[in-house]
Amino acid sequence: MNDKVIIVEGKTDKEQLMRVLDEPVSIICTYGTISFERLEELSEELEEMDVYVLVDADDAGEKLRRQLSQEIPHAEHLYITMLHREVAETPLNYLTRILRAAKFKVMTI
């Protein structure tokens, strides 16, 4: 696993991120929910890594964000606006700004 990890909800979120990232980053998909057991495993695996959470700006995304905040307190949270709502639907130029602000290397769009 890479030193940087981004946790997202779904496969299309991961695909959208992969379109703009210009460095090796592990992207973990939770598929909207995550079991307590898996959350515990993740918190141990990610203890020494730079962890980022990027989820949809909806109720399910916020619920997942709260869960991850409790189990992975060192994670940095990245946010999209309510205007875009879903990571997978966020315009690439906006996504690059979010990632660049978090010190990720991104492709020029």
mmCIF file of the C-alpha atoms, coordinates in Angstrom:
data_MODEL
# 
_entry.id   MODEL 
# 
loop_
_atom_site.group_PDB 
_atom_site.id 
_atom_site.type_symbol 
_atom_site.label_atom_id 
_atom_site.label_alt_id 
_atom_site.label_comp_id 
_atom_site.label_asym_id 
_atom_site.label_entity_id 
_atom_site.label_seq_id 
_atom_site.pdbx_PDB_ins_code 
_atom_site.Cartn_x 
_atom_site.Cartn_y 
_atom_site.Cartn_z 
_atom_site.occupancy 
_atom_site.B_iso_or_equiv 
_atom_site.pdbx_formal_charge 
_atom_site.auth_seq_id 
_atom_site.auth_comp_id 
_atom_site.auth_asym_id 
_atom_site.auth_atom_id 
_atom_site.pdbx_PDB_model_num 
ATOM 1   C CA . MET A 1 1   ? 0.000   0.000  0.000   1.00 0.00 ? 1   MET A CA 1 
ATOM 2   C CA . ASN A 1 2   ? 1.195   3.547  -0.725  1.00 0.00 ? 2   ASN A CA 1 
ATOM 3   C CA . ASP A 1 3   ? 1.909   6.158  1.951   1.00 0.00 ? 3   ASP A CA 1 
ATOM 4   C CA . LYS A 1 4   ? -1.170  8.132  0.907   1.00 0.00 ? 4   LYS A CA 1 
ATOM 5   C CA . VAL A 1 5   ? -4.642  6.646  1.046   1.00 0.00 ? 5   VAL A CA 1 
ATOM 6   C CA . ILE A 1 6   ? -7.957  8.153  -0.011  1.00 0.00 ? 6   ILE A CA 1 
ATOM 7   C CA . ILE A 1 7   ? -11.159 6.554  1.249   1.00 0.00 ? 7   ILE A CA 1 
ATOM 8   C CA . VAL A 1 8   ? -14.165 6.981  -1.047  1.00 0.00 ? 8   VAL A CA 1 
ATOM 9   C CA . GLU A 1 9   ? -17.619 5.447  -1.268  1.00 0.00 ? 9   GLU A CA 1 
ATOM 10  C CA . GLY A 1 10  ? -17.720 3.774  -4.648  1.00 0.00 ? 10  GLY A CA 1 
ATOM 11  C CA . LYS A 1 11  ? -15.988 2.531  -7.755  1.00 0.00 ? 11  LYS A CA 1 
ATOM 12  C CA . THR A 1 12  ? -17.019 5.538  -9.855  1.00 0.00 ? 12  THR A CA 1 
ATOM 13  C CA . ASP A 1 13  ? -15.561 7.869  -7.198  1.00 0.00 ? 13  ASP A CA 1 
ATOM 14  C CA . LYS A 1 14  ? -12.284 5.955  -7.422  1.00 0.00 ? 14  LYS A CA 1 
ATOM 15  C CA . GLU A 1 15  ? -12.308 6.145  -11.221 1.00 0.00 ? 15  GLU A CA 1 
ATOM 16  C CA . GLN A 1 16  ? -12.882 9.905  -11.114 1.00 0.00 ? 16  GLN A CA 1 
ATOM 17  C CA . LEU A 1 17  ? -9.921  10.387 -8.756  1.00 0.00 ? 17  LEU A CA 1 
ATOM 18  C CA . MET A 1 18  ? -7.675  8.195  -10.874 1.00 0.00 ? 18  MET A CA 1 
ATOM 19  C CA . ARG A 1 19  ? -8.363  10.498 -13.832 1.00 0.00 ? 19  ARG A CA 1 
ATOM 20  C CA . VAL A 1 20  ? -6.651  13.423 -12.087 1.00 0.00 ? 20  VAL A CA 1 
ATOM 21  C CA . LEU A 1 21  ? -4.085  11.986 -9.656  1.00 0.00 ? 21  LEU A CA 1 
ATOM 22  C CA . ASP A 1 22  ? -0.489  12.143 -10.857 1.00 0.00 ? 22  ASP A CA 1 
ATOM 23  C CA . GLU A 1 23  ? 1.144   10.123 -8.088  1.00 0.00 ? 23  GLU A CA 1 
ATOM 24  C CA . PRO A 1 24  ? 0.704   6.654  -6.608  1.00 0.00 ? 24  PRO A CA 1 
ATOM 25  C CA . VAL A 1 25  ? -2.199  6.727  -4.141  1.00 0.00 ? 25  VAL A CA 1 
ATOM 26  C CA . SER A 1 26  ? -4.146  3.815  -2.688  1.00 0.00 ? 26  SER A CA 1 
ATOM 27  C CA . ILE A 1 27  ? -7.878  4.366  -3.037  1.00 0.00 ? 27  ILE A CA 1 
ATOM 28  C CA . ILE A 1 28  ? -10.159 2.345  -0.785  1.00 0.00 ? 28  ILE A CA 1 
ATOM 29  C CA . CYS A 1 29  ? -13.839 1.959  -1.714  1.00 0.00 ? 29  CYS A CA 1 
ATOM 30  C CA . THR A 1 30  ? -16.318 1.365  1.106   1.00 0.00 ? 30  THR A CA 1 
ATOM 31  C CA . TYR A 1 31  ? -19.293 0.951  -1.240  1.00 0.00 ? 31  TYR A CA 1 
ATOM 32  C CA . GLY A 1 32  ? -21.335 3.289  0.953   1.00 0.00 ? 32  GLY A CA 1 
ATOM 33  C CA . THR A 1 33  ? -21.125 1.339  4.185   1.00 0.00 ? 33  THR A CA 1 
ATOM 34  C CA . ILE A 1 34  ? -18.445 -0.318 6.226   1.00 0.00 ? 34  ILE A CA 1 
ATOM 35  C CA . SER A 1 35  ? -18.681 -3.009 8.875   1.00 0.00 ? 35  SER A CA 1 
ATOM 36  C CA . PHE A 1 36  ? -17.322 -2.484 12.356  1.00 0.00 ? 36  PHE A CA 1 
ATOM 37  C CA . GLU A 1 37  ? -14.820 -5.313 11.804  1.00 0.00 ? 37  GLU A CA 1 
ATOM 38  C CA . ARG A 1 38  ? -13.539 -3.850 8.541   1.00 0.00 ? 38  ARG A CA 1 
ATOM 39  C CA . LEU A 1 39  ? -13.339 -0.415 10.125  1.00 0.00 ? 39  LEU A CA 1 
ATOM 40  C CA . GLU A 1 40  ? -11.171 -1.798 12.932  1.00 0.00 ? 40  GLU A CA 1 
ATOM 41  C CA . GLU A 1 41  ? -8.912  -3.553 10.412  1.00 0.00 ? 41  GLU A CA 1 
ATOM 42  C CA . LEU A 1 42  ? -8.577  -0.369 8.404   1.00 0.00 ? 42  LEU A CA 1 
ATOM 43  C CA . SER A 1 43  ? -7.735  1.764  11.424  1.00 0.00 ? 43  SER A CA 1 
ATOM 44  C CA . GLU A 1 44  ? -4.838  -0.574 12.242  1.00 0.00 ? 44  GLU A CA 1 
ATOM 45  C CA . GLU A 1 45  ? -3.625  -0.821 8.632   1.00 0.00 ? 45  GLU A CA 1 
ATOM 46  C CA . LEU A 1 46  ? -3.733  2.940  8.137   1.00 0.00 ? 46  LEU A CA 1 
ATOM 47  C CA . GLU A 1 47  ? -2.244  4.004  11.450  1.00 0.00 ? 47  GLU A CA 1 
ATOM 48  C CA . GLU A 1 48  ? 1.078   5.197  9.988   1.00 0.00 ? 48  GLU A CA 1 
ATOM 49  C CA . MET A 1 49  ? -0.262  6.485  6.666   1.00 0.00 ? 49  MET A CA 1 
ATOM 50  C CA . ASP A 1 50  ? -1.559  9.795  5.380   1.00 0.00 ? 50  ASP A CA 1 
ATOM 51  C CA . VAL A 1 51  ? -5.289  9.131  5.154   1.00 0.00 ? 51  VAL A CA 1 
ATOM 52  C CA . TYR A 1 52  ? -7.845  11.299 3.381   1.00 0.00 ? 52  TYR A CA 1 
ATOM 53  C CA . VAL A 1 53  ? -11.612 10.930 3.315   1.00 0.00 ? 53  VAL A CA 1 
ATOM 54  C CA . LEU A 1 54  ? -13.543 12.154 0.275   1.00 0.00 ? 54  LEU A CA 1 
ATOM 55  C CA . VAL A 1 55  ? -17.203 11.178 0.267   1.00 0.00 ? 55  VAL A CA 1 
ATOM 56  C CA . ASP A 1 56  ? -20.406 12.477 -1.308  1.00 0.00 ? 56  ASP A CA 1 
ATOM 57  C CA . ALA A 1 57  ? -22.091 15.553 0.140   1.00 0.00 ? 57  ALA A CA 1 
ATOM 58  C CA . ASP A 1 58  ? -25.249 13.670 1.136   1.00 0.00 ? 58  ASP A CA 1 
ATOM 59  C CA . ASP A 1 59  ? -26.624 11.920 4.223   1.00 0.00 ? 59  ASP A CA 1 
ATOM 60  C CA . ALA A 1 60  ? -24.944 8.585  3.464   1.00 0.00 ? 60  ALA A CA 1 
ATOM 61  C CA . GLY A 1 61  ? -21.609 10.296 2.846   1.00 0.00 ? 61  GLY A CA 1 
ATOM 62  C CA . GLU A 1 62  ? -21.831 12.288 6.065   1.00 0.00 ? 62  GLU A CA 1 
ATOM 63  C CA . LYS A 1 63  ? -22.726 9.167  8.053   1.00 0.00 ? 63  LYS A CA 1 
ATOM 64  C CA . LEU A 1 64  ? -19.686 7.382  6.645   1.00 0.00 ? 64  LEU A CA 1 
ATOM 65  C CA . ARG A 1 65  ? -17.507 10.445 7.332   1.00 0.00 ? 65  ARG A CA 1 
ATOM 66  C CA . ARG A 1 66  ? -18.578 10.391 11.014  1.00 0.00 ? 66  ARG A CA 1 
ATOM 67  C CA . GLN A 1 67  ? -17.776 6.672  11.295  1.00 0.00 ? 67  GLN A CA 1 
ATOM 68  C CA . LEU A 1 68  ? -14.364 7.151  9.752   1.00 0.00 ? 68  LEU A CA 1 
ATOM 69  C CA . SER A 1 69  ? -13.656 10.168 11.973  1.00 0.00 ? 69  SER A CA 1 
ATOM 70  C CA . GLN A 1 70  ? -14.158 8.057  15.069  1.00 0.00 ? 70  GLN A CA 1 
ATOM 71  C CA . GLU A 1 71  ? -12.060 5.097  13.952  1.00 0.00 ? 71  GLU A CA 1 
ATOM 72  C CA . ILE A 1 72  ? -9.381  6.950  11.987  1.00 0.00 ? 72  ILE A CA 1 
ATOM 73  C CA . PRO A 1 73  ? -9.041  10.256 13.855  1.00 0.00 ? 73  PRO A CA 1 
ATOM 74  C CA . HIS A 1 74  ? -5.848  11.278 12.058  1.00 0.00 ? 74  HIS A CA 1 
ATOM 75  C CA . ALA A 1 75  ? -7.589  11.240 8.659   1.00 0.00 ? 75  ALA A CA 1 
ATOM 76  C CA . GLU A 1 76  ? -7.841  14.542 6.828   1.00 0.00 ? 76  GLU A CA 1 
ATOM 77  C CA . HIS A 1 77  ? -11.275 15.262 5.414   1.00 0.00 ? 77  HIS A CA 1 
ATOM 78  C CA . LEU A 1 78  ? -11.697 16.658 1.923   1.00 0.00 ? 78  LEU A CA 1 
ATOM 79  C CA . TYR A 1 79  ? -15.036 18.139 0.904   1.00 0.00 ? 79  TYR A CA 1 
ATOM 80  C CA . ILE A 1 80  ? -16.984 18.695 -2.264  1.00 0.00 ? 80  ILE A CA 1 
ATOM 81  C CA . THR A 1 81  ? -19.781 21.245 -2.340  1.00 0.00 ? 81  THR A CA 1 
ATOM 82  C CA . MET A 1 82  ? -23.499 20.543 -2.147  1.00 0.00 ? 82  MET A CA 1 
ATOM 83  C CA . LEU A 1 83  ? -23.629 21.921 -5.684  1.00 0.00 ? 83  LEU A CA 1 
ATOM 84  C CA . HIS A 1 84  ? -21.707 18.897 -6.985  1.00 0.00 ? 84  HIS A CA 1 
ATOM 85  C CA . ARG A 1 85  ? -22.975 16.444 -4.323  1.00 0.00 ? 85  ARG A CA 1 
ATOM 86  C CA . GLU A 1 86  ? -21.264 13.324 -5.699  1.00 0.00 ? 86  GLU A CA 1 
ATOM 87  C CA . VAL A 1 87  ? -17.532 12.754 -6.037  1.00 0.00 ? 87  VAL A CA 1 
ATOM 88  C CA . ALA A 1 88  ? -18.088 10.849 -9.293  1.00 0.00 ? 88  ALA A CA 1 
ATOM 89  C CA . GLU A 1 89  ? -19.959 13.825 -10.793 1.00 0.00 ? 89  GLU A CA 1 
ATOM 90  C CA . THR A 1 90  ? -17.586 16.529 -9.585  1.00 0.00 ? 90  THR A CA 1 
ATOM 91  C CA . PRO A 1 91  ? -15.946 18.356 -12.507 1.00 0.00 ? 91  PRO A CA 1 
ATOM 92  C CA . LEU A 1 92  ? -12.311 17.367 -12.920 1.00 0.00 ? 92  LEU A CA 1 
ATOM 93  C CA . ASN A 1 93  ? -11.016 20.930 -12.604 1.00 0.00 ? 93  ASN A CA 1 
ATOM 94  C CA . TYR A 1 94  ? -12.785 21.330 -9.240  1.00 0.00 ? 94  TYR A CA 1 
ATOM 95  C CA . LEU A 1 95  ? -11.520 17.943 -8.069  1.00 0.00 ? 95  LEU A CA 1 
ATOM 96  C CA . THR A 1 96  ? -7.943  18.891 -8.962  1.00 0.00 ? 96  THR A CA 1 
ATOM 97  C CA . ARG A 1 97  ? -8.238  22.046 -6.835  1.00 0.00 ? 97  ARG A CA 1 
ATOM 98  C CA . ILE A 1 98  ? -9.408  20.024 -3.826  1.00 0.00 ? 98  ILE A CA 1 
ATOM 99  C CA . LEU A 1 99  ? -6.584  17.517 -4.237  1.00 0.00 ? 99  LEU A CA 1 
ATOM 100 C CA . ARG A 1 100 ? -3.925  20.135 -4.952  1.00 0.00 ? 100 ARG A CA 1 
ATOM 101 C CA . ALA A 1 101 ? -4.914  21.994 -1.770  1.00 0.00 ? 101 ALA A CA 1 
ATOM 102 C CA . ALA A 1 102 ? -4.285  18.738 0.130   1.00 0.00 ? 102 ALA A CA 1 
ATOM 103 C CA . LYS A 1 103 ? -0.786  18.531 -1.434  1.00 0.00 ? 103 LYS A CA 1 
ATOM 104 C CA . PHE A 1 104 ? -1.522  15.786 -3.962  1.00 0.00 ? 104 PHE A CA 1 
ATOM 105 C CA . LYS A 1 105 ? 0.215   15.826 -7.328  1.00 0.00 ? 105 LYS A CA 1 
ATOM 106 C CA . VAL A 1 106 ? -2.463  16.168 -9.970  1.00 0.00 ? 106 VAL A CA 1 
ATOM 107 C CA . MET A 1 107 ? -2.547  16.312 -13.743 1.00 0.00 ? 107 MET A CA 1 
ATOM 108 C CA . THR A 1 108 ? -3.063  19.617 -15.465 1.00 0.00 ? 108 THR A CA 1 
ATOM 109 C CA . ILE A 1 109 ? -6.630  19.784 -16.722 1.00 0.00 ? 109 ILE A CA 1 
# 
